[in-house]
């Protein structure tokens, strides 16, 4: 048995042991590179797992994958423990408010646990991990009890498959980027080149790309490795994003009282989270912005909500969103005028601009085209219609993915 296998075997047995001993509490693991993970047990079953290189990216991605959008302005944390374990307690709050059932939350928790276990196992193959056991640090209330041995075995098997595929040294938390675009253009097919140059920007991890493109993670990494080994693609560590609850203070008031943020600080918080392709929504309605954000996050994009139409242009120029959604009727500056101003900026000459309005008339549609709008969507057409437009203009890669393959006749050695 080689050294890394021995280290992984030792870790797996250690994790299983806490389950067999009916352990209740927190198992904290530390790596040499200062990564830290926390695994919570309850009578030998797994309850929750968190930490690692992309603690907050994982939260954003998995919640978006399950089409859940959380408005932290409407959540009150009543104790320091709830703030410390905000990610878990948000799920508790969603269950208590009957937004989600226990059955719906369970697979979300399982997703967190499986990713954390995989990352710990992969880390153990490359560096030493230390353990700290805290019998008093329990999670309450318990939403779901996961069979520890089954979950650990599954993560171990995923790691063995990853290793057998020759990608053991590549963490799914790394972000691919185009290292030699000219070489890639020469050696890859036009379709492959256009797809890769668009999606590989060094800002999205392999896991985020997998979710965004709806492609199996292992297959995606194997497809990219052919270009990596020929020096056309690089892999870089990408920093975690800021915590969604960064700066939240302890709230001891009533359950219904919301933590209030000013418009400027709320926008700044959103800007800090922008590590993905960005969609901006300009609408003076909080409800509309929240709805659009939920749809946008479901596709894996970042979201910027702007309710003050006067300050739109400076923010758009600074952040350069890939799509802009404009409300037609707003105070001071309306959607038609804004669209005209945006189209005058060279950087937004080809940016998709969607006009969103309840004034669904022939004249409105003609005028939208006249000012340069890409599409006109009625608010009464429903969320699916908005999702279709996002998919149409920003997710044209479903058919292209089959081209990203080391067996493609154009791209073989």
Helices and strands as residue ranges (DSSP letters): H 3-20, E 25-31, E 36-42, E 45-51, H 55-65, G 72-74, H 80-84, H 86-96, H 102-124, E 129-134, H 148-164, E 174-178, H 181-187, H 190-199, E 201-205, H 206-213, H 217-229, E 233-237, H 263-272, E 278-282, H 286-298, E 302-306, G 309-311, H 312-319, E 323-327, H 335-343, G 346-348, E 352-357, H 362-370, E 375-378, G 379-381, H 383-394, G 400-403
